[in-house]
Amino acid sequence: MTRELAILTFQTLDGVMQSPKLPEEDPSGGFRHGGWADPHWDGVMEQVGKEAMAAPYDLLLGRKTYALFAPHFSAAGDENPMNSARKYVATSTLTRLDWNNSVALTGDIAKAVSGLKNQEGPLLQVHGSWQLIQTLLVHDLIDEFRLWTFPVIVGPGKRLFGEGAIPKNLTLLKADTTATGATMSIYRRGVSTGGTAGSDAAG
């Protein structure tokens, strides 16, 4: 029996997923628009809780997203499902993982994730983790895309679909909106139409 992998991503209308909540999250590349999701945050997070995080899941995170999440959710208490979930962290540099139930993935990340998918267990869910998602896209390891698109345009920044994404058809499972105009779109993978390879996974 195998399990599936879903990404949960916040993006602008022009496809940027960099630094949605806080200006200091990820200013790399000179990105100056961090916090673009904040005016819409509460309504989106309510929808995320109902639509994407109610069922059991394990987390798969890049190193930078893990470092951002760990201190915040560790302090949130045992009632937060993020704390009880097992966390798999793609990293070649972290030597300590202090957030409970955390396991390091090193070496060939695509191979490691394929191994996780071939195990029994709950859904693997990726939050943020731009660089890791690029690796998953290149190796066609994503089964479901859970996307929240915000009515914001920011211009240059880290986009969800980079140059290595494999062309494919997707099936829309569900769509909805929030009161402030953010849209939820949940897609299932379709038929691959060809592609290439290669990426790192620290983000």
C-alpha positions in Angstrom: 0.0 0.0 0.0 1.3 3.4 -0.9 0.5 6.9 0.2 0.1 10.2 -1.7 1.8 13.6 -1.5 0.0 16.9 -1.6 1.4 20.4 -1.7 -0.3 23.3 0.2 0.8 26.5 -1.4 -0.2 30.2 -1.1 0.5 32.2 -4.2 -0.1 35.6 -5.7 -2.2 36.0 -8.8 1.0 36.2 -10.8 2.3 32.9 -9.3 4.7 34.1 -6.6 4.8 32.0 -3.4 7.7 33.8 -1.7 7.3 35.2 1.8 3.5 35.3 2.0 3.0 36.1 5.7 5.9 38.2 7.0 8.4 40.6 5.3 11.4 38.7 6.9 10.3 35.2 5.9 12.4 35.1 2.7 13.9 38.3 1.4 16.3 36.4 -0.9 16.9 37.8 -4.4 16.0 41.3 -3.0 12.3 40.4 -2.6 10.6 43.4 -1.1 7.0 42.4 -1.0 6.9 39.9 1.9 3.6 39.8 3.8 1.4 40.1 0.7 -1.0 37.6 2.1 -1.6 39.2 5.4 -4.8 41.2 4.6 -6.5 37.9 3.6 -4.9 35.6 6.2 -7.6 34.8 8.7 -10.3 33.8 6.1 -7.8 31.7 4.1 -6.5 29.9 7.2 -10.0 29.0 8.3 -10.6 27.5 4.9 -7.3 25.7 5.0 -8.1 24.1 8.3 -11.4 22.7 7.0 -10.4 21.7 3.5 -6.8 20.6 3.8 -5.8 19.8 7.4 -8.7 18.0 9.0 -7.5 14.5 8.0 -4.3 12.9 9.4 -1.1 13.8 7.6 2.7 13.8 7.9 4.6 16.9 6.9 7.4 17.1 4.4 9.4 20.3 4.7 12.4 22.0 3.2 15.1 23.2 5.6 14.2 26.9 5.5 10.5 26.3 6.0 11.2 23.9 8.9 13.4 26.5 10.6 10.5 29.0 10.2 7.8 26.7 11.5 9.6 24.9 14.3 9.8 27.7 16.9 6.3 29.0 16.2 4.4 25.7 16.3 6.6 24.1 19.1 5.2 26.9 21.3 1.6 26.3 20.2 1.0 23.3 22.5 0.0 19.6 21.9 -3.4 20.5 20.7 -2.0 21.8 17.4 -1.9 19.0 14.8 1.4 20.3 13.4 3.1 19.2 16.7 1.7 15.6 16.6 2.4 15.1 12.9 5.7 13.5 11.9 8.0 16.0 10.2 10.3 14.9 7.4 12.9 17.6 6.7 14.9 17.8 3.5 18.3 19.1 4.6 22.0 18.7 4.1 23.0 21.2 6.8 20.8 20.8 9.9 22.4 18.7 12.6 19.7 19.1 15.2 15.9 18.8 14.7 14.4 20.0 18.0 10.8 20.0 16.9 9.3 16.8 18.2 8.7 13.9 15.7 11.2 15.4 13.2 13.3 13.2 10.9 16.0 14.4 8.5 16.0 13.4 4.9 19.5 13.7 3.3 21.2 12.7 0.1 19.0 12.1 -2.9 15.8 13.8 -1.8 13.7 12.6 -4.8 14.7 9.0 -4.0 14.0 9.5 -0.3 10.5 11.0 -1.0 9.7 8.1 -3.3 10.6 5.8 -0.5 8.3 7.6 1.9 5.5 7.4 -0.7 5.9 3.6 -0.9 5.4 3.2 2.8 2.1 2.8 4.6 1.0 6.0 6.4 -1.0 9.1 6.2 -0.9 11.7 3.4 2.4 13.5 3.0 1.7 17.2 2.9 4.2 19.9 1.9 3.8 23.5 3.2 5.8 26.3 1.7 9.2 24.8 0.9 9.7 26.4 -2.6 13.0 24.7 -3.4 11.7 21.3 -2.3 8.6 21.7 -4.4 10.8 22.3 -7.5 12.5 19.0 -6.9 9.1 17.3 -6.5 7.8 18.8 -9.7 10.8 17.8 -11.7 10.5 14.2 -10.5 6.7 14.1 -10.9 6.1 13.2 -7.2 3.1 15.5 -6.5 -0.3 13.8 -6.5 -2.4 16.8 -5.4 -2.1 20.5 -5.6 -3.9 22.5 -2.9 -3.5 26.1 -4.0 -4.7 29.3 -2.5 -4.4 32.2 -4.9 -4.5 35.7 -3.5 -5.8 38.8 -5.4 -2.3 40.4 -5.3 0.3 41.0 -8.0 3.9 41.4 -6.8 6.1 41.0 -9.9 9.4 39.2 -9.6 9.8 36.5 -7.0 9.9 32.7 -6.5 7.1 31.2 -8.5 5.4 27.9 -7.8 6.0 26.5 -11.3 9.6 26.8 -12.2 11.4 25.9 -15.4 11.7 22.2 -14.5 8.0 21.5 -14.0 6.8 18.5 -16.1 3.9 19.4 -18.4 0.7 17.6 -17.4 -3.1 17.8 -17.2 -4.8 18.3 -13.8 -8.3 17.6 -12.7 -10.0 20.3 -10.5 -11.6 18.6 -7.5 -12.9 21.6 -5.6 -12.9 25.4 -5.8 -14.1 28.1 -3.4 -13.4 31.7 -2.5 -13.0 33.7 0.7 -14.8 37.0 1.6 -11.7 39.0 0.6 -11.3 37.4 -2.8 -8.7 34.7 -2.3 -9.5 31.5 -4.2 -9.0 27.9 -3.3 -8.3 25.4 -6.1 -7.6 21.7 -5.3 -6.3 19.7 -8.3 -5.4 16.0 -8.8 -2.6 15.0 -11.0 -3.4 14.0 -14.6 -1.4 12.6 -17.5 2.2 13.5 -17.9 3.1 14.9 -21.4 6.9 14.7 -21.1 9.7 16.5 -19.1 13.2 16.8 -17.8 15.0 16.6 -14.4 17.3 18.3 -11.8 17.0 20.4 -8.6 18.0 20.8 -4.9 15.6 20.8 -2.0 16.6 23.1 0.8 13.7 25.7 0.6 
